[in-house]
């Protein structure tokens, strides 16, 4: 799905940022250290982004990211 996907546009800045880091291969715990956020906060923002993107499983997110130009 291209970057212009309207579902991606619904995400908050923080959700987009976390999704980009995940797309670059960083784990939730590494992202939390980099952004100086609690692991639960990052995890929650990831889940929120996935919900807005109509995704239930991590594999769906990884597939979306592998076909996107988000980086």
C-alpha positions as CSV (number, residue, x, y, z in Angstrom):
1,X,0.0,0.0,0.0
2,X,1.4,3.4,-0.9
3,X,2.3,6.1,1.6
4,X,-0.8,8.0,0.5
5,X,-3.0,5.3,1.9
6,X,-5.8,7.2,3.6
7,X,-5.7,4.9,6.6
8,X,-2.1,5.9,7.3
9,X,-3.2,9.6,7.3
10,X,-5.5,8.9,10.3
11,X,-2.6,8.1,12.5
12,X,-1.2,10.6,15.1
13,X,2.3,11.9,14.8
14,X,3.5,9.5,17.6
15,X,1.8,6.5,16.0
16,X,3.4,7.3,12.6
17,X,6.8,7.7,14.2
18,X,6.6,4.4,16.0
19,X,5.3,2.6,12.9
20,X,8.3,4.1,10.9
21,X,10.8,2.8,13.6
22,X,9.1,-0.6,13.5
23,X,9.5,-0.6,9.7
24,X,13.2,0.1,10.1
25,X,13.4,-3.0,12.3
26,X,13.5,-1.6,15.8
27,X,11.8,-3.5,18.6
28,X,9.2,-1.8,20.9
29,X,11.7,-1.8,23.8
30,X,14.4,-0.2,21.6
31,X,12.0,2.4,20.4
32,X,10.9,3.2,23.9
33,X,14.6,3.8,24.9
34,X,15.2,5.9,21.8
35,X,12.1,8.1,22.4
36,X,12.4,8.1,26.2
37,X,8.9,6.7,26.5
38,X,7.6,3.9,28.6
39,X,7.5,0.5,26.8
40,X,3.8,0.3,27.6
41,X,3.2,3.7,26.0
42,X,5.0,2.6,22.8
43,X,3.2,-0.7,22.7
44,X,-0.1,1.1,23.2
45,X,0.6,3.5,20.4
46,X,1.5,0.6,18.2
47,X,-1.7,-1.2,19.0
48,X,-3.7,2.0,18.4
49,X,-2.0,2.5,15.0
50,X,-2.8,-1.1,14.0
51,X,-6.4,-0.7,15.1
52,X,-6.7,2.4,12.9
53,X,-5.1,0.5,10.0
54,X,-7.6,-2.3,10.6
55,X,-4.9,-4.8,11.5
56,X,-5.1,-7.5,14.2
57,X,-1.7,-9.2,13.9
58,X,1.9,-8.0,13.7
59,X,2.4,-9.9,10.4
60,X,-0.2,-7.6,8.8
61,X,1.7,-4.6,10.0
62,X,5.0,-5.9,8.6
63,X,3.4,-6.7,5.3
64,X,1.9,-3.2,5.1
65,X,5.3,-1.7,5.9
66,X,7.1,-3.9,3.4
67,X,4.8,-2.5,0.6
68,X,4.9,1.1,1.8
69,X,7.2,4.0,1.3
70,X,7.2,5.2,4.9
71,X,10.9,5.4,5.5
